[in-house]
C-alpha cells in the first residue's frame, strides 16, 4: 500500500468517526444514553470478535494476569469516556462535542507525564493554552455560554487520553490490538447495560427507533474505522496519521451543520481553528524534532 492510499484510509476513518457524533446525538431522540452505549458496544464487540479469533492464531505472546488487569483498566477508561461524551451530548452541540473530544490529543502527553513519568515536549504547554482559548471562543467568548455538556466532554477527552495511553503500552506488550478492542468494548457494554437497567427506562420501540444509529456507530465507528486506522497507520508516518485522524472534528462539525442545521457564532470559528491547530502541533512538532535529531 502506498502512503497516499494509507492516508486516504485514515481520512475515511476520520469521516466515519465524524458521522458517529451525529448518530450519537440523533439516537437520543429515541433512546436514553446508557442504553445506547450498552447496545452500540455490544454490536461493536460482535463486529470485532471474528478478527480476534484470527489474530489469536498468530499471537506470539500469551495473555497474562497483568494483561487482563490492563484490559480491565482500559475498559473502565473507555466506559468513562463513552458515558461522559454521550451524556454531554444532551446539553451540548455535535460541533462542540467533536472539537472538545479532540483535545485528547493534547491531554495524552500530560497523562504520560502523570502515569509513565515521561517528560513532555515543550510544544505541549502552548498547545494546551491554544486548546483552552479555543474552548472559550467556541462558547462565543462568554464562559456563561459553556454548558454542563461541554464540561462533561472535557472530562471525556481526559478519559480518552487515559485509554489511549494505556492501550498503546498494552498493545506493545501483547501485540494483540483486536483482542484489546473486543475486551474493552465488552466491558463498556456490560457496565453501561447495568447502569441502564437500574436507572433508565427502555422499550423495544425505542431500541428499534435508534437501531440505525446503533448499527452505524457499533459496526462502522467502532469496527470498520478501527480496522482502517490500524491498516493505515502501518503505511504512513505518525505525523501524517495525526493530521488525517484529527480531521474527525472537521467532519463532525460539517455533518452537524449539513444534517442537523447546527451553527456556531463567528468567533467560534476562530476557536475551532485554535483547537484544531493545537491538535496538530502537539503531534507534528515532536515528530519533526525527532526526525531532525535522527538526521543529525
C-alpha positions as CSV (number, residue, x, y, z in Angstrom):
1,X,0.0,0.0,0.0
2,X,1.3,3.5,-0.9
3,X,1.4,6.3,1.6
4,X,-1.3,8.2,-0.3
5,X,-3.6,5.1,-0.1
6,X,-2.9,4.8,3.6
7,X,-3.7,8.4,4.3
8,X,-6.9,8.1,2.3
9,X,-7.9,5.2,4.6
10,X,-7.2,7.3,7.6
11,X,-9.3,10.1,6.1
12,X,-12.1,7.7,5.6
13,X,-11.8,6.5,9.2
14,X,-12.0,10.1,10.4
15,X,-15.1,10.8,8.3
16,X,-16.8,7.7,9.7
17,X,-16.0,8.9,13.3
18,X,-17.3,12.4,12.4
19,X,-20.6,10.9,11.3
20,X,-20.7,8.9,14.6
21,X,-21.1,12.2,16.5
22,X,-24.3,12.9,14.5
23,X,-25.6,9.4,15.0
24,X,-24.9,9.6,18.8
25,X,-26.9,12.8,19.0
26,X,-29.9,11.7,16.9
27,X,-30.1,8.4,18.7
28,X,-31.1,10.1,22.0
29,X,-34.4,11.2,20.4
30,X,-35.4,7.6,20.8
31,X,-33.1,6.0,23.4
32,X,-31.5,7.1,26.7
33,X,-27.7,7.5,26.9
34,X,-26.6,4.3,28.7
35,X,-28.9,2.0,26.8
36,X,-27.4,3.4,23.6
37,X,-23.8,3.0,24.9
38,X,-24.5,-0.6,26.0
39,X,-26.1,-1.6,22.8
40,X,-23.6,0.1,20.5
41,X,-20.6,-1.5,22.2
42,X,-22.4,-4.9,22.2
43,X,-22.6,-4.6,18.5
44,X,-19.0,-3.4,18.3
45,X,-17.9,-6.4,20.3
46,X,-19.7,-8.8,17.9
47,X,-18.2,-6.9,14.9
48,X,-14.6,-7.2,16.1
49,X,-14.8,-10.8,17.6
50,X,-14.2,-12.7,14.3
51,X,-11.0,-10.7,13.8
52,X,-9.9,-11.5,17.3
53,X,-10.2,-15.3,16.7
54,X,-8.0,-14.9,13.5
55,X,-5.5,-12.7,15.5
56,X,-5.3,-15.3,18.2
57,X,-3.9,-17.9,15.9
58,X,-0.9,-15.7,15.2
59,X,-0.3,-14.4,18.7
60,X,3.3,-14.7,19.9
61,X,2.6,-13.6,23.5
62,X,0.3,-15.4,25.9
63,X,-2.2,-13.3,27.8
64,X,-1.1,-12.9,31.4
65,X,-2.9,-11.7,34.6
66,X,-1.1,-8.4,34.2
67,X,-2.5,-8.0,30.7
68,X,-6.0,-8.9,31.9
69,X,-5.7,-6.1,34.6
70,X,-4.6,-3.7,31.9
71,X,-7.6,-4.7,29.7
72,X,-9.9,-4.0,32.6
73,X,-8.4,-0.6,33.3
74,X,-8.6,0.3,29.6
75,X,-12.3,-0.9,29.5
76,X,-13.1,1.3,32.5
77,X,-11.5,4.3,30.9
78,X,-13.4,3.7,27.7
79,X,-16.6,3.4,29.7
80,X,-15.8,6.7,31.4
81,X,-15.2,8.4,28.1
82,X,-18.2,7.0,26.3
83,X,-20.5,7.8,29.3
84,X,-19.4,11.5,29.7
85,X,-19.5,12.1,25.9
86,X,-22.9,10.6,25.4
87,X,-24.5,12.3,28.5
88,X,-22.7,15.5,27.5
89,X,-24.4,15.4,24.0
90,X,-27.8,16.0,25.8
91,X,-26.7,19.6,26.6
92,X,-24.0,20.5,24.0
93,X,-23.9,20.6,20.3
94,X,-22.3,18.0,18.0
95,X,-19.9,20.7,16.8
96,X,-18.7,21.4,20.3
97,X,-18.6,17.7,21.2
98,X,-16.5,16.8,18.2
99,X,-13.9,19.6,18.7
100,X,-13.7,19.3,22.5
101,X,-13.3,15.5,22.3
102,X,-10.4,16.0,20.0
103,X,-8.5,17.6,22.9
104,X,-7.4,14.1,24.0
105,X,-4.5,14.7,21.6
106,X,-3.3,17.5,23.9
107,X,-4.1,15.5,27.1
108,X,-2.2,12.3,26.1
109,X,1.3,13.8,26.7
110,X,0.1,15.2,30.1
111,X,-1.3,11.8,31.1
112,X,2.0,10.2,30.0
113,X,3.8,12.5,32.5
114,X,1.4,11.6,35.3
115,X,1.3,7.8,34.8
116,X,4.5,7.0,32.9
117,X,6.8,9.8,34.2
118,X,7.7,10.8,30.6
119,X,8.6,14.5,30.2
120,X,6.5,16.1,27.5
121,X,7.8,18.0,24.5
122,X,7.8,21.8,25.1
123,X,5.1,22.3,22.5
124,X,2.5,20.7,24.8
125,X,2.2,23.7,27.0
126,X,1.5,26.3,24.3
127,X,-0.8,23.7,22.7
128,X,-2.8,23.4,25.9
129,X,-3.1,27.2,26.1
130,X,-4.4,27.2,22.5
131,X,-6.9,24.5,23.3
132,X,-8.3,26.3,26.3
133,X,-8.5,29.5,24.3
134,X,-10.3,27.6,21.6
135,X,-12.9,26.3,24.0
136,X,-13.5,29.8,25.3
137,X,-14.0,31.2,21.8
138,X,-16.2,28.2,20.8
139,X,-18.6,29.3,23.5
140,X,-18.8,32.8,21.9
141,X,-16.4,34.4,24.2
142,X,-18.7,34.0,27.3
143,X,-17.9,31.5,30.0
144,X,-21.6,31.5,30.9
145,X,-22.4,30.1,27.5
146,X,-20.4,26.9,28.3
147,X,-22.8,24.1,29.2
148,X,-22.6,21.1,31.5
149,X,-22.3,19.1,28.4
150,X,-19.2,21.0,27.4
151,X,-17.7,20.3,30.8
152,X,-18.5,16.6,30.6
153,X,-16.9,16.5,27.1
154,X,-13.7,17.9,28.5
155,X,-13.7,15.1,31.1
156,X,-14.4,12.7,28.2
157,X,-11.3,13.9,26.5
158,X,-9.4,13.1,29.7
159,X,-10.8,9.6,29.8
160,X,-9.9,9.1,26.1
161,X,-6.3,10.2,26.8
162,X,-6.0,7.6,29.6
163,X,-7.5,4.9,27.4
164,X,-5.1,5.8,24.5
165,X,-2.0,5.9,26.8
166,X,-2.8,2.6,28.5
167,X,-3.8,1.0,25.2
168,X,-0.6,2.0,23.5
169,X,1.5,0.5,26.2
170,X,-0.6,-2.7,26.4
171,X,-0.6,-3.4,22.6
172,X,3.2,-3.1,22.6
173,X,3.4,-5.8,25.2
174,X,0.8,-8.2,23.8
175,X,0.8,-7.5,20.1
176,X,-3.0,-8.1,20.1
177,X,-4.8,-4.8,19.4
178,X,-8.0,-6.6,18.3
179,X,-8.2,-8.7,21.5
180,X,-7.8,-5.5,23.4
181,X,-10.6,-3.8,21.4
182,X,-13.1,-6.6,21.8
183,X,-12.4,-6.8,25.6
184,X,-12.7,-3.0,26.2
185,X,-15.9,-3.0,24.1
186,X,-17.4,-5.8,26.1
187,X,-16.5,-4.2,29.4
188,X,-18.0,-0.9,28.4
189,X,-21.2,-2.6,27.1
190,X,-21.6,-4.6,30.3
191,X,-21.2,-1.6,32.6
192,X,-23.5,0.6,30.5
193,X,-26.2,-2.0,30.4
194,X,-26.0,-2.5,34.2
195,X,-26.4,1.3,34.7
196,X,-29.2,1.5,32.1
197,X,-31.1,-1.4,33.6
198,X,-31.1,0.3,37.0
199,X,-31.7,3.9,36.1
200,X,-33.2,4.2,32.6
201,X,-36.5,3.1,31.1
202,X,-36.4,1.2,27.8
203,X,-38.8,-0.3,25.2
204,X,-38.5,-2.4,22.1
205,X,-39.9,0.5,20.1
206,X,-37.2,2.8,21.4
207,X,-34.5,0.3,20.5
208,X,-35.9,-0.2,17.0
209,X,-36.2,3.6,16.6
210,X,-32.5,4.0,17.3
211,X,-31.4,0.8,15.5
212,X,-29.8,2.6,12.5
213,X,-27.6,4.8,14.8
214,X,-26.7,1.8,17.0
215,X,-25.6,-0.2,14.0
216,X,-23.7,2.7,12.4
217,X,-21.8,3.5,15.5
218,X,-21.3,-0.1,16.5
219,X,-20.3,-1.6,13.2
220,X,-18.7,1.4,11.3
221,X,-17.4,3.8,14.0
222,X,-16.1,1.0,16.3
223,X,-15.4,-1.8,13.9
224,X,-14.6,-0.7,10.3
225,X,-13.0,2.6,11.3
226,X,-10.7,1.0,13.8
227,X,-9.5,-1.6,11.3
228,X,-8.9,1.2,8.7
229,X,-6.9,3.1,11.3
230,X,-4.8,0.0,12.2
231,X,-4.1,-0.7,8.5
232,X,-3.4,2.9,7.5
233,X,-1.0,3.7,10.3
234,X,1.2,0.8,9.2
235,X,2.0,2.6,5.9
236,X,2.3,6.2,6.8
237,X,4.2,8.4,9.3
238,X,2.9,9.2,12.8
239,X,2.7,13.0,12.0
240,X,0.7,12.4,8.8
241,X,-1.6,10.0,10.6
242,X,-2.3,12.6,13.3
243,X,-3.2,15.2,10.7
244,X,-5.7,12.9,8.9
245,X,-7.2,11.4,12.0
246,X,-7.7,14.8,13.7
247,X,-9.9,15.8,10.8
248,X,-12.6,13.8,12.6
249,X,-13.6,17.1,14.3
250,X,-14.0,18.9,11.0
251,X,-16.2,16.1,9.6
252,X,-18.2,16.1,12.8
253,X,-18.9,19.8,12.7
254,X,-19.5,19.8,8.9
255,X,-22.0,17.0,9.1
256,X,-23.7,18.6,12.1
257,X,-24.2,21.7,10.0
258,X,-25.5,19.8,7.0
259,X,-27.7,17.3,8.7
260,X,-28.7,18.9,12.0
261,X,-28.5,22.6,10.9
262,X,-26.2,23.5,13.8
263,X,-24.5,26.9,13.7
264,X,-21.7,28.5,15.8
265,X,-21.0,32.2,16.5
266,X,-18.5,33.9,14.2
267,X,-15.8,34.0,16.9
268,X,-16.4,30.3,17.4
269,X,-14.7,29.6,14.0
270,X,-11.6,31.1,15.4
271,X,-12.0,28.8,18.4
272,X,-12.3,25.8,16.2
273,X,-9.2,26.8,14.3
274,X,-7.2,27.2,17.5
275,X,-8.3,23.8,18.8
276,X,-7.6,22.1,15.5
277,X,-4.2,23.8,15.4
278,X,-3.4,22.7,18.9
279,X,-4.3,19.1,18.0
280,X,-1.9,19.2,15.0
281,X,1.1,21.0,16.6
282,X,1.3,18.6,19.6
283,X,1.6,15.7,17.2
284,X,3.5,17.1,14.3
285,X,6.2,19.3,16.1
286,X,7.6,16.4,18.3
287,X,7.7,14.1,15.3
288,X,9.6,16.7,13.2
289,X,12.0,17.3,16.2
290,X,12.6,13.5,16.4
291,X,13.4,13.3,12.7
292,X,15.8,16.3,12.9
293,X,17.6,14.7,15.8
294,X,18.0,11.4,13.9
295,X,19.3,13.2,10.9
296,X,22.0,14.9,13.0
